[in-house]
Each structure stands twice: as structure tokens, then as C-alpha cells.
Amino acid sequence: MPRIPRGQLAGHAYHVLNRGNSGAVVFHKEADYAAFLDLLTSAKTKFPVRLFGYFLLPNHFHLVLQPKTEDALSPFMPAISEYGLADS
């Protein structure tokens, strides 16, 4: 059954996290962390989202974000999730 869409309000802060499947490691080496930060920087220039902070762990990450428009968070998340498609 599909998940009920979550509301997103512009100007409110959100704690967002993404975890590897079954707790799998997604950041294997230092270069993986750097590649993710590059994606994060790139996505911030493309989408109206303010980043307050981040925390990267081997199997997941946490972000505190504030979308500047109500539809900014939905396209932002897939843009930063491309890190899992890079060479491992």
C-alpha cells in the first residue's frame, strides 16, 4: 500500500534521513563522503532549500533542511540520493 504523502511547508525546518537498505554501508571510503558532499552542494544550487546541518555515518545520513517553497524538498531528495549510484 502506498505511503500517504507528507506535507511540506515552506519556511519550516525538517530533519531528513536516508539509510542504506537493511543497514548496508553506503559510504565505504573517504571519497564517498566527498562525493556526497559535492552532490549536496550541487543540489543546494538547483533547489530552493536551506541546509542548517548534516551528519554522515557509514550506513546513513541526517540533514536539517528548510525548503523555501512548498515543492522544493521532493526534487531535492532524489538529487542527493544519486551517491548510491556511484562506483563503490
C-alpha positions as a Markdown table, in Angstrom:
| # | Residue | x | y | z |
|---|---|---|---|---|
| 1 | Met | 0.0 | 0.0 | 0.0 |
| 2 | Pro | 1.5 | 3.4 | -0.9 |
| 3 | Arg | 2.5 | 5.8 | 1.8 |
| 4 | Ile | 0.3 | 8.8 | 2.4 |
| 5 | Pro | 2.1 | 11.9 | 1.0 |
| 6 | Arg | 3.7 | 14.1 | 3.7 |
| 7 | Gly | 3.0 | 17.8 | 3.8 |
| 8 | Gln | 5.9 | 20.2 | 3.3 |
| 9 | Leu | 5.6 | 23.7 | 4.4 |
| 10 | Ala | 7.9 | 26.4 | 3.2 |
| 11 | Gly | 10.0 | 28.1 | 5.9 |
| 12 | His | 9.8 | 25.2 | 8.3 |
| 13 | Ala | 12.8 | 23.0 | 9.3 |
| 14 | Tyr | 12.8 | 19.3 | 8.7 |
| 15 | His | 15.0 | 16.5 | 10.0 |
| 16 | Val | 15.6 | 14.2 | 7.0 |
| 17 | Leu | 17.5 | 10.9 | 7.0 |
| 18 | Asn | 18.3 | 8.2 | 4.5 |
| 19 | Arg | 19.6 | 4.8 | 5.4 |
| 20 | Gly | 21.2 | 2.0 | 3.3 |
| 21 | Asn | 19.0 | -1.0 | 2.6 |
| 22 | Ser | 18.9 | -3.3 | 5.6 |
| 23 | Gly | 21.5 | -1.0 | 7.2 |
| 24 | Ala | 24.0 | -1.6 | 4.4 |
| 25 | Val | 27.1 | 0.7 | 4.3 |
| 26 | Val | 26.7 | 3.4 | 1.7 |
| 27 | Phe | 29.9 | 5.4 | 2.4 |
| 28 | His | 32.8 | 2.9 | 2.0 |
| 29 | Lys | 35.7 | 5.3 | 1.9 |
| 30 | Glu | 36.6 | 9.0 | 2.3 |
| 31 | Ala | 36.0 | 9.7 | -1.4 |
| 32 | Asp | 32.4 | 8.5 | -1.0 |
| 33 | Tyr | 31.8 | 11.2 | 1.7 |
| 34 | Ala | 33.4 | 13.8 | -0.5 |
| 35 | Ala | 31.2 | 12.7 | -3.5 |
| 36 | Phe | 28.1 | 13.0 | -1.4 |
| 37 | Leu | 29.1 | 16.5 | -0.2 |
| 38 | Asp | 29.6 | 17.5 | -3.8 |
| 39 | Leu | 26.1 | 16.3 | -4.7 |
| 40 | Leu | 24.7 | 18.1 | -1.7 |
| 41 | Thr | 26.4 | 21.4 | -2.7 |
| 42 | Ser | 25.1 | 20.9 | -6.3 |
| 43 | Ala | 21.6 | 20.2 | -5.2 |
| 44 | Lys | 21.6 | 23.3 | -3.0 |
| 45 | Thr | 22.3 | 25.5 | -6.0 |
| 46 | Lys | 19.5 | 23.9 | -8.0 |
| 47 | Phe | 16.7 | 23.8 | -5.5 |
| 48 | Pro | 15.5 | 26.4 | -3.0 |
| 49 | Val | 16.5 | 24.6 | 0.2 |
| 50 | Arg | 18.5 | 25.9 | 3.1 |
| 51 | Leu | 20.8 | 23.4 | 4.8 |
| 52 | Phe | 21.3 | 24.0 | 8.5 |
| 53 | Gly | 23.5 | 21.0 | 9.2 |
| 54 | Tyr | 24.3 | 17.4 | 8.2 |
| 55 | Phe | 25.7 | 14.3 | 9.9 |
| 56 | Leu | 27.2 | 11.5 | 7.8 |
| 57 | Leu | 27.6 | 7.9 | 9.1 |
| 58 | Pro | 28.8 | 4.9 | 7.2 |
| 59 | Asn | 25.3 | 3.5 | 6.6 |
| 60 | His | 23.1 | 6.7 | 6.6 |
| 61 | Phe | 23.0 | 10.4 | 6.8 |
| 62 | His | 20.9 | 13.1 | 8.6 |
| 63 | Leu | 20.1 | 16.5 | 7.3 |
| 64 | Val | 18.3 | 19.5 | 8.8 |
| 65 | Leu | 16.7 | 21.4 | 5.9 |
| 66 | Gln | 14.3 | 24.3 | 5.3 |
| 67 | Pro | 12.5 | 24.3 | 2.0 |
| 68 | Lys | 12.0 | 27.9 | 0.8 |
| 69 | Thr | 9.0 | 26.7 | -1.3 |
| 70 | Glu | 6.4 | 24.0 | -0.6 |
| 71 | Asp | 7.6 | 21.8 | -3.5 |
| 72 | Ala | 11.4 | 22.1 | -3.0 |
| 73 | Leu | 12.1 | 19.1 | -0.8 |
| 74 | Ser | 10.6 | 16.4 | -3.2 |
| 75 | Pro | 13.0 | 17.0 | -6.1 |
| 76 | Phe | 15.9 | 17.8 | -3.7 |
| 77 | Met | 16.0 | 14.3 | -2.1 |
| 78 | Pro | 16.4 | 12.3 | -5.3 |
| 79 | Ala | 19.1 | 14.7 | -6.4 |
| 80 | Ile | 21.2 | 13.9 | -3.4 |
| 81 | Ser | 20.4 | 10.2 | -3.4 |
| 82 | Glu | 22.5 | 9.7 | -6.6 |
| 83 | Tyr | 25.5 | 9.0 | -4.3 |
| 84 | Gly | 24.4 | 5.3 | -4.1 |
| 85 | Leu | 24.7 | 5.0 | -7.9 |
| 86 | Ala | 28.4 | 6.0 | -8.0 |
| 87 | Asp | 31.2 | 3.5 | -8.2 |
| 88 | Ser | 31.7 | 1.6 | -5.0 |
